[in-house]
Each structure stands twice: as C-alpha cells, then as structure tokens.
Amino acid sequence: MKFIETRGNDGIKPKEVEFSYALLNPSASFGGLYVPDFLPKLDENFFENAKDKSYKELTKAILLKFCIDIDEKTIDKAISLYDDFDDSKNPVPLKKIEKDLYINELFHGPTRAFKDMALQPFGYILSDLAKKQGQNYLILAATSGDTGPATLDTFSNKDNIKVACMYPDGGTSDVQRLQMVTQDGKNLKVLGIVGNFDDAQNALKTLLASSSFKDELQKQNIKLSAANSVNFGRIIFQIIYHIFGYISLLKQRKTDSFYDIIPSGNFGNALGAYYAKKMGLPIKKILIASNINNILTDLIDTGVYDLRQRELLKTTSPAMDILISSNVERVLFDKFGGARCKELMEDLKEKKFYKLTADELKKLREDFDAVYCDDDFAKNTIRKYAKKDYIMDPHTATTLSAYENLRTENLPSIACSTAQWTKFAPTMLNAIKDDDLVYSDEVALDEFSKTLHVRIPESISNLFDKKVLHDKVVDKKDIEQEILNFLKQ
Ligand SMILES: *Cc1c(COP(=O)(O)O)cnc(C)c1O
C-alpha cells in the first residue's frame, strides 16, 4: 500500500510514499497529510470469523491487509504491548449500560486514556525504524493533558528517540501534570509553558519554523517528527478497536448494523471509524459528540467550518477543547479529492472559514451526524450513571447527548470511552455531589473512590509520592534554548 497527499504534490516531496516514510515524515506537500491510496475490504464473513480472535490477532490480521512496509516481527513486538493493558486478553472491554447502549472502554492502558491504544504500538515502531536507519529523531509534543503522558510513556528510554513535551502550566489536571513531570526516562524533556494550550501549540509551531533551531538539529544530525494524530502511524491503530467493538457486540447480541458514537477533538478517533466503515464495518452512522467548542457540530449541521468570532472555551472535557480539528482534512480529501481539499484548507488558513456546497454537505452527512452538550449535561450524566453503578469520565459523558438525540433507528450503539475517571477526579466528585467546590485531584480521588467503592490504579495513586523530575516552567521565548540544552546533554 502507498500513501498519497491530501493537498496534491508540490514537485519537491515524493508523490507517493511507503507507510514508514509517512510515519517518520508526517507532513506532506502544502502542509497536507498522508492518506492510504486504498483501503482493504472486509466482507461479512470476516466479522463472524473474527469472533474467536483476540485483540492482538485481529490487529495483526488487519495490519497485514494494509500491506505496510513493516516486517511481521516488528508488528508482533509492537502489538505485544497490549499485553500490559489491564486485561491482556481483552484490552478493550465492551460494557452494556442500556438496552441499546454499549461502552467501548479504550482507557485500560498505562496512562488511562485512549491515546495509549495507538501510541503504545506506534512508539515501538517509530523507534525501531529510527534505529534501523541509524537516525536520531526529536519528537515534539504539545499537549492539553492526555497526549503528553501517553507520548512520554511510549518513548521512555527508547533508542534513537528524544521527546520534548510542552504543556500549559495550570492548564492540565494534577494527575495529567504528574504523569508528565515525574517521568524518569533519560531521553525525555517536559516543559511547563506560561499560557494556555494554544500558547503551547503555537510555541511548537514557532519552533518548527525557527531556522536557528533547524540548523542546530541538522548539526547534531537529528530529524524531527510528530506524535499527534496527523501521523498516520497512529490512525492505523485507531481503526482496529472500532472493528473489535462490533465483533464484541456480535458476541452479545445479533445485529447487522450499529451507531458508533465518538467524543471528538482532533477527529483521529472519528477518522478511524470512518475508515473502518469504508472497509466494510456496518456502521449505520458515526455520531460525533462535542462540548461547547462545537465547531464540528456546526460543520456537520451546516457545512460551514468557521473560526471567525470563535474563542476556545474551557470545559470539563479538556481533551475536546479544540477548534482546529486536523483530521477532518482526511475526510474532505477522501470525499472531494485533493484539489478541493487544498482549496478548503487554504480558505480556512486565509479567510478563517470554509463552506461546503449543498451536495458536499449531503455527502458528509451520509456518514456523520453531530451534536454537542455543555458541562452541566456531562455532570448530570455522570451522576445518573454513577447511581446505576457505571462510572464514566466527562468526555465519555458527552456521548450520551448523541445517544439521546441523534439515533433515528433502534439499533445498538457503541460509545467510545476515551479516559478513565481517575484523570478527572475533581469533576467526577463535583458531579456526584452536585456541587461546584474546588477540590485537589488527590482529595477528589480519595473521596470519590471511597464514596463509590471503586479502586484507583496504582499507577495513578503512586503519582503523588513520586519525585518531580521536570519542574521547569518557562516563558515562550526560552523554550528553544531549553530544548537545545537538553539535546546537548
Ligand atoms: C484525545 C482525546 C479525545 C479526542 O480524540 P480525537 O481523536 O482527538 O478526536 C477525547 N477524549 C479524550 C479523553 C482524549 O484524550
């Protein structure tokens, strides 16, 4: 399988590349992304026959269908990392919580967010490729809370890789911050940034554009790559759990179609569902749930993606506080082609908005529908289900708005649960007590777990006793020097 570019080719970059190339060099011509030039097809029998496959076996079977240029031994090693999830036989348990609602729990990995599903195997493959090429890579990451811990965890002490991770100081939960600043890998640098997530992300972009920074990297023979979901190396692993979720559903009941509900931010998870649907997974519709940063709801309702007069709002589902949702581009390319995709992306950059035609909107809505909810809805949902003995985090809670409002047929629905409650304990406690008090994560974890008799995994409770190894909070202007100093060590 080859990978092609979403915005056409600039005559400098190669027109089509292998998987490994797209993984190491995720940025394509004109600022576009890499996408597969075809998708393997799975027929009806595939799902029936896959019923007795483990998660790892299914992952391998599907990866082999993609014919990527990664040898089987490396694939085996990469997916063996799922053995370290809570249940090595089934890293993604499917739980029924309503007659027609099933929760696909994607948070059973080391950092308790669904980012581990892709970043664990991805980190192994990237480091392996770097090693085989004898090339050193610097992975830059800006995080609002979940990508940072999962990126640091997967690359910790890996050969040929260094990671510099920036988070907004005061902008993450205590647990998320501690998951980063207590990381002891020798090849990791974590920096708090004065400002919000946008500032951290802008700092990263400034760095990528800085010629002094690039010169210094070149001198040290270090290449740059990225670990966010613009990298197709992550997307490929995000196709699998949608398929496995359906197979798990088939083991619980008979059906030939379902709704797939996704709490969305950068649209990587939703894109995985879209590709799975194109491969033959019988998804009736992909239902996109958002918080009040509802730019995706507007796009799918009206065909207009509009950044004008929009400001990022802080919510209790911070991983979905995002206005520039990068992976929408891959859907636009798939549906409308490279020339149109480039035009739309240029409109977004220059005019801060783009508008689909009525016909284009109709095509988008064949696969997607969308809705959003506010923090009160999420809180009430958490409380309602806690009473019924199901505990969901604030991101997962947004999916109930889609379940309640968007289904037009009585089909089973699978909602993706993207984080464990332990990452957002103060919000959880506010929800069950129906108050607005300010709690620390440590107090909230303790009180919530005692009240509801739920365990806190050791990887979370231990965080508060671990030594803080990265205590630097720096101004934007000092980031470049900090990272260069780190690379020289
Ligand atoms: C990253 C994240 C999301 C958003 O996922 P996308 O693939 O970026 O749309 C939702 N919930 C949680 C908890 C996350 O960490």
The ligand as an SDF file (V2000), in Angstrom:
LIG
                    3D

 15 15  0  0  0  0  0  0  0  0999 V2000
   -7.6950   12.9420   22.6810 C   0  0  0  0  0  0  0  0  0  0  0  0
   -8.9550   12.7360   23.4230 C   0  0  0  0  0  0  0  0  0  0  0  0
  -10.2200   12.9210   22.7940 C   0  0  0  0  0  0  0  0  0  0  0  0
  -10.3600   13.4080   21.3790 C   0  0  0  0  0  0  0  0  0  0  0  0
   -9.9470   12.4550   20.4490 O   0  0  0  0  0  0  0  0  0  0  0  0
   -9.6620   12.8610   18.9370 P   0  0  0  0  0  0  0  0  0  0  0  0
   -9.1700   11.6400   18.2880 O   0  0  0  0  0  0  0  0  0  0  0  0
   -8.5930   13.9420   19.0100 O   0  0  0  0  0  0  0  0  0  0  0  0
  -10.9190   13.3950   18.3570 O   0  0  0  0  0  0  0  0  0  0  0  0
  -11.3590   12.6500   23.5330 C   0  0  0  0  0  0  0  0  0  0  0  0
  -11.2860   12.2590   24.8260 N   0  0  0  0  0  0  0  0  0  0  0  0
  -10.0970   12.0970   25.4610 C   0  0  0  0  0  0  0  0  0  0  0  0
  -10.0940   11.7040   26.8910 C   0  0  0  0  0  0  0  0  0  0  0  0
   -8.8920   12.3170   24.7830 C   0  0  0  0  0  0  0  0  0  0  0  0
   -7.7150   12.1580   25.4220 O   0  0  0  0  0  0  0  0  0  0  0  0
  1  2  1  0
  2  3  1  0
  2 14  2  0
  3  4  1  0
  3 10  2  0
  4  5  1  0
  5  6  1  0
  6  7  2  0
  6  8  1  0
  6  9  1  0
 10 11  1  0
 11 12  2  0
 12 13  1  0
 12 14  1  0
 14 15  1  0
M  END
$$$$
